């Protein structure tokens, strides 16, 4: 599969979760529940196959407590949906730099099949 197809499949899988809108690329003005993949690394496995490692960013409500409540309500459904295009290895709340100040996101590290 191509990286473009993987990106589209990840976005489509994210969109199957209630309260989540999957995008292939970061929306111009993200809202809580908007999610998109970024490609931080490609690793050559056994000298034969390139495997993509993706970071899926899920934009959260910007109040700290609201962000935590949102994660509690949606996390399992998101990582379950991501099993279709690959598998999640790690997830952590993070701050994403933005012009107006850091913004809460959930970063999920996953690999495509």
C-alpha positions in Angstrom: 0.0 0.0 0.0 1.2 3.6 -0.6 1.7 6.2 2.1 -1.2 8.2 0.5 -3.5 5.2 0.8 -2.4 4.5 4.4 -3.1 8.1 5.3 -6.6 7.9 3.8 -7.3 4.6 5.5 -6.2 6.0 8.9 -8.5 9.1 8.4 -11.4 6.9 7.4 -10.9 4.6 10.4 -10.8 7.6 12.8 -14.1 8.9 11.3 -15.9 5.7 12.3 -15.6 6.7 16.0 -18.5 8.8 17.4 -17.2 12.3 18.2 -14.1 12.0 16.0 -13.6 13.5 12.6 -10.7 11.9 10.7 -8.7 14.0 8.2 -5.8 13.1 6.0 -4.0 16.3 7.0 -4.3 18.7 9.9 -7.4 20.9 9.5 -6.7 24.6 9.3 -8.7 25.3 12.5 -8.9 22.0 14.4 -11.8 21.5 16.8 -12.1 18.9 19.6 -12.4 15.5 18.1 -10.6 16.3 14.9 -7.8 13.8 14.2 -5.1 13.4 11.6 -2.0 11.3 10.9 1.5 12.7 10.5 4.5 10.6 9.3 7.5 11.0 11.6 9.5 7.9 10.5 9.9 5.2 7.9 12.0 2.2 9.0 13.6 -0.4 6.8 12.8 -3.8 8.3 15.2 -6.7 7.6 16.5 -4.8 4.6 13.4 -5.6 2.6 10.3 -3.6 3.6 9.7 0.0 4.6 7.3 0.3 7.6 5.7 3.6 8.3 5.3 4.7 11.9 2.5 7.3 12.2 1.6 9.8 14.9 -2.2 10.2 15.0 -3.0 13.6 16.6 -6.4 14.0 18.2 -7.3 17.5 19.0 -8.8 17.8 22.5 -10.9 20.3 24.4 -8.5 23.0 25.7 -9.5 22.9 29.4 -7.2 20.4 31.1 -10.1 18.6 32.9 -12.2 18.5 29.8 -9.3 17.1 27.8 -9.0 14.3 30.3 -12.7 13.5 30.3 -12.7 13.4 26.5 -9.8 10.9 26.5 -11.6 8.8 29.1 -14.7 8.7 26.9 -13.1 8.1 23.5 -9.7 6.4 23.9 -10.7 2.8 23.6 -12.9 3.3 20.6 -10.1 5.2 18.8 -7.4 2.6 19.3 -9.9 -0.1 18.4 -10.8 1.7 15.1 -7.1 2.0 14.3 -6.7 -1.8 14.3 -8.1 -1.7 10.8 -5.2 0.1 9.1 -2.5 -1.0 11.6 -1.9 -1.1 15.3 -1.3 1.4 18.1 1.9 1.1 20.2 1.6 4.1 22.5 -0.6 7.0 23.4 -0.1 10.1 25.5 -1.6 13.5 26.1 0.7 16.2 24.7 0.9 19.8 24.0 1.1 20.8 20.4 2.8 24.2 19.6 0.5 26.7 18.0 0.6 30.4 17.2 -1.8 31.3 20.0 -0.1 29.0 22.6 0.3 25.3 23.2 -2.8 23.2 22.6 -3.9 19.8 24.1 -3.8 16.8 21.8 -3.7 13.1 22.3 -0.8 11.6 20.4 -1.2 8.0 19.3 1.8 6.2 17.8 0.9 3.5 15.4 2.3 1.4 12.6 0.5 0.6 9.4 0.3 -3.1 8.3 
